[in-house]
Amino acid sequence: MNFPKIDPIGSVKGFYSDAKHVASVSYKPDMDTFRRTLKIVLLGIILLGVMGFIIYVIINNLIL
């Protein structure tokens, strides 16, 4: 079986060039955008926590 050769130096150079491109395209959000994003992320974390707690309670009540 012939495996493709991996060039570690080329991979690092490619990653560096991709990271440089992302840094040049990105921008700092204004406070309104930041707060909206923060609210959405926190809502998602809370929803996941509540769902996990409900599953935990259901499973513990079924086992006991």
Helices and strands as residue ranges (DSSP letters): H 8-25, H 31-63
